C-alpha cells in the first residue's frame, strides 16, 4: 500500500478492515486501540499495522493516553463519514462479469484472465444468480482431474446458498462491512426477480469503495 496523502491517493487501496477502523473512529472517537481490536474481534497486535497506515495517510490521528480520532483528511464537516453512510452501492458498482452455469472450466479460466477479475458471477439460462467461481475454486477442482477443462462450471462454483450479496440501495458502508465480515473482496449486486430468484445487476468491490473514499477526501 502506498502511504501517500489521500489527496494524492490514486494508488491507495484500503482493506475492508481498515475501512471498518475508520468508521469505528468516526463514530466513537476518542477510542483506544484496545477498544478497536475488541470491537473487531481481533488482538491488538493484529491491527497495529492497519492503525499505522491509517495514521500515515491522515485518515486517523492518535494522542497518547487518549486514543484515536479523525485525522485531517477526514475532519472537515465529517464529509467522508456522511458520504459513506449515504452513498449507495448503485452509484459505485462495476459491470458484473458473468458466465453461464453450462460453460466449461476452460471457459471460466479464459474469462478470468480476459476480464482481469478475481471471480466470476454464474447465472442460469434465465439470468438468475446461481453461484460464483474464483481461481481458488478452479484450482481445487482441477488438481487430479484430467478432464477438468470440459466440466460444466456448475460442478465447480460456490453455490448461491453460500454467497453474500448486496442490494443496489444498500450503503457503501454496509458493503464494506459485509466484505470484511465474510472475508471477500467483492459482492454481487442483485435485485429480486418476479417469479423468484435474484437478478445480477452489478458487483461492488473493495476497490470501488476505496476509490469513493479517495474522491470524497480529495474534494475537501
C-alpha positions as CSV (number, residue, x, y, z in Angstrom):
1,X,0.0,0.0,0.0
2,X,1.3,3.4,-0.9
3,X,1.2,5.7,2.2
4,X,0.7,9.0,0.4
5,X,-1.6,11.9,1.3
6,X,-5.2,11.0,0.5
7,X,-5.4,14.0,-1.8
8,X,-2.8,12.3,-4.0
9,X,-4.2,8.8,-3.4
10,X,-4.9,7.3,-6.8
11,X,-2.8,4.3,-5.9
12,X,-4.2,3.8,-2.3
13,X,-6.3,0.8,-1.6
14,X,-7.6,0.3,1.9
15,X,-8.6,-3.1,3.1
16,X,-12.2,-3.8,4.4
17,X,-10.7,-3.9,8.0
18,X,-9.1,-0.5,7.6
19,X,-12.4,0.9,6.3
20,X,-14.1,-0.5,9.4
21,X,-11.5,1.0,11.7
22,X,-12.1,4.5,10.1
23,X,-15.8,4.0,10.7
24,X,-15.3,3.0,14.3
25,X,-13.1,6.0,14.9
26,X,-15.6,8.3,13.2
27,X,-18.4,7.1,15.4
28,X,-16.6,6.6,18.7
29,X,-13.6,9.0,18.9
30,X,-11.6,9.1,21.0
31,X,-11.3,5.3,21.0
32,X,-8.3,3.3,22.1
33,X,-6.5,0.6,20.1
34,X,-7.6,-2.0,22.5
35,X,-11.3,-0.9,22.1
36,X,-11.0,-1.1,18.3
37,X,-9.4,-4.5,18.5
38,X,-12.1,-5.8,20.9
39,X,-14.9,-4.5,18.6
40,X,-13.4,-6.1,15.6
41,X,-12.8,-9.4,17.5
42,X,-9.1,-9.5,16.9
43,X,-6.0,-8.9,19.0
44,X,-4.3,-5.5,19.4
45,X,-1.1,-6.6,17.5
46,X,-3.3,-7.8,14.6
47,X,-4.4,-4.2,13.8
48,X,-1.1,-2.4,14.7
49,X,0.0,-2.1,11.1
50,X,-3.5,-1.1,10.0
51,X,-3.5,1.8,12.5
52,X,-0.1,2.9,11.5
53,X,-1.1,3.0,7.8
54,X,-4.2,5.0,8.5
55,X,-2.3,7.5,10.7
56,X,0.3,7.9,7.9
57,X,-2.4,8.5,5.3
58,X,-4.1,11.1,7.5
59,X,-7.4,9.2,7.9
60,X,-6.9,9.0,11.7
61,X,-4.7,10.5,14.3
62,X,-3.7,9.5,17.9
63,X,-3.0,11.1,21.2
64,X,-1.1,9.2,23.9
65,X,-3.3,8.0,26.8
66,X,-6.3,9.4,24.9
67,X,-6.9,7.3,21.8
68,X,-7.6,7.6,18.1
69,X,-9.7,10.3,16.4
70,X,-10.3,11.5,12.9
71,X,-7.3,12.7,11.0
72,X,-7.0,15.9,9.0
73,X,-8.0,14.2,5.7
74,X,-11.5,13.3,7.1
75,X,-12.3,16.1,9.6
76,X,-14.0,18.8,7.5
77,X,-17.7,18.6,8.1
78,X,-17.3,14.9,8.5
79,X,-18.0,14.7,4.8
80,X,-16.4,11.3,4.3
81,X,-18.4,9.8,7.1
82,X,-21.7,11.3,5.8
83,X,-20.9,10.2,2.2
84,X,-20.2,6.7,3.2
85,X,-23.3,6.5,5.3
86,X,-25.5,8.0,2.5
87,X,-23.6,6.8,-0.6
88,X,-25.4,4.0,-2.4
89,X,-23.9,0.8,-3.9
90,X,-25.7,1.6,-7.2
91,X,-23.6,4.7,-7.6
92,X,-20.3,2.9,-7.3
93,X,-20.9,-0.6,-8.6
94,X,-19.0,-2.1,-11.5
95,X,-20.2,-4.1,-14.5
96,X,-20.8,-7.7,-13.5
97,X,-18.6,-10.3,-15.2
98,X,-21.0,-13.1,-15.8
99,X,-20.7,-16.7,-17.1
100,X,-23.4,-19.2,-17.7
101,X,-23.6,-22.3,-15.5
102,X,-23.3,-24.6,-18.5
103,X,-20.0,-23.0,-19.6
104,X,-16.9,-25.1,-19.0
105,X,-14.0,-24.8,-16.6
106,X,-11.8,-23.8,-19.6
107,X,-14.3,-21.0,-20.5
108,X,-14.1,-19.7,-16.9
109,X,-10.3,-19.7,-16.9
110,X,-10.3,-17.7,-20.1
111,X,-12.9,-15.2,-18.8
112,X,-10.9,-14.6,-15.5
113,X,-7.8,-13.7,-17.5
114,X,-9.5,-11.7,-20.3
115,X,-11.6,-9.6,-17.9
116,X,-8.9,-9.5,-15.2
117,X,-11.2,-10.1,-12.3
118,X,-10.9,-12.1,-9.1
119,X,-14.2,-14.0,-9.5
120,X,-17.0,-14.7,-12.0
121,X,-20.7,-14.5,-11.3
122,X,-22.6,-17.6,-12.5
123,X,-26.1,-17.4,-13.8
124,X,-28.6,-19.9,-15.3
125,X,-30.4,-19.8,-18.6
126,X,-32.9,-17.3,-17.1
127,X,-30.2,-15.0,-16.0
128,X,-30.8,-15.8,-12.3
129,X,-27.8,-15.8,-9.9
130,X,-26.8,-19.4,-9.1
131,X,-23.2,-19.1,-7.9
132,X,-19.7,-17.6,-8.2
133,X,-16.4,-19.1,-9.2
134,X,-12.9,-18.0,-8.2
135,X,-9.4,-19.1,-9.2
136,X,-9.3,-21.0,-5.9
137,X,-12.4,-22.9,-6.8
138,X,-10.9,-23.8,-10.2
139,X,-7.6,-24.9,-8.7
140,X,-9.2,-27.1,-6.1
141,X,-11.2,-28.9,-8.7
142,X,-8.7,-29.3,-11.5
143,X,-6.0,-30.9,-9.4
144,X,-6.2,-34.6,-10.1
145,X,-9.0,-34.2,-12.7
146,X,-7.6,-35.0,-16.2
147,X,-10.8,-33.8,-17.9
148,X,-11.5,-30.8,-15.7
149,X,-11.3,-28.3,-18.6
150,X,-14.6,-29.7,-20.1
151,X,-16.5,-30.0,-16.9
152,X,-19.5,-27.6,-16.5
153,X,-18.8,-24.7,-14.2
154,X,-21.9,-25.6,-12.1
155,X,-19.9,-28.5,-10.8
156,X,-17.1,-26.2,-9.5
157,X,-18.8,-23.0,-8.4
158,X,-19.7,-21.8,-4.9
159,X,-23.4,-22.2,-4.9
160,X,-25.8,-19.3,-4.3
161,X,-26.8,-20.5,-0.8
162,X,-23.3,-19.9,0.3
163,X,-22.9,-16.4,-1.3
164,X,-23.1,-13.0,0.3
165,X,-24.9,-10.4,-1.9
166,X,-26.0,-6.8,-1.6
167,X,-28.8,-4.6,-2.9
168,X,-28.1,-1.5,-5.1
169,X,-29.9,0.5,-2.4
170,X,-27.6,-0.5,0.4
171,X,-24.8,1.9,1.5
172,X,-21.1,1.6,0.7
173,X,-20.5,1.3,4.4
174,X,-22.8,-1.8,4.6
175,X,-20.9,-3.3,1.6
176,X,-17.6,-2.8,3.3
177,X,-18.9,-4.4,6.5
178,X,-20.2,-7.5,4.6
179,X,-16.9,-7.8,2.7
180,X,-14.9,-7.6,5.9
181,X,-17.2,-9.9,7.9
182,X,-17.1,-12.6,5.3
183,X,-13.5,-12.0,4.1
184,X,-14.4,-11.5,0.5
185,X,-13.1,-8.8,-2.0
186,X,-16.4,-8.3,-3.9
187,X,-20.1,-8.8,-3.7
188,X,-22.7,-9.4,-6.4
189,X,-25.3,-6.6,-6.6
190,X,-28.7,-8.1,-7.0
191,X,-32.4,-7.3,-7.1
192,X,-35.3,-9.7,-6.8
193,X,-36.8,-11.2,-10.0
194,X,-40.5,-11.6,-10.5
195,X,-41.1,-15.3,-10.2
196,X,-38.3,-15.8,-7.7
197,X,-34.5,-15.8,-7.7
198,X,-32.1,-12.8,-8.0
199,X,-31.1,-10.8,-11.0
200,X,-27.4,-9.7,-11.1
201,X,-27.1,-6.0,-12.0
202,X,-23.5,-5.3,-10.9
203,X,-20.7,-6.0,-8.5
204,X,-19.1,-3.9,-5.8
205,X,-15.5,-4.3,-4.8
206,X,-13.2,-3.0,-2.1
207,X,-11.5,-1.0,-4.8
208,X,-14.8,0.7,-5.7
209,X,-15.3,1.7,-2.0
210,X,-11.7,2.9,-1.6
211,X,-11.9,5.0,-4.8
212,X,-15.1,6.6,-3.4
213,X,-13.3,7.5,-0.1
214,X,-10.4,9.0,-2.0
215,X,-12.6,11.1,-4.3
216,X,-14.6,12.4,-1.3
217,X,-11.4,13.2,0.6
218,X,-9.8,14.9,-2.5
219,X,-12.8,17.2,-2.8
220,X,-12.5,18.5,0.8
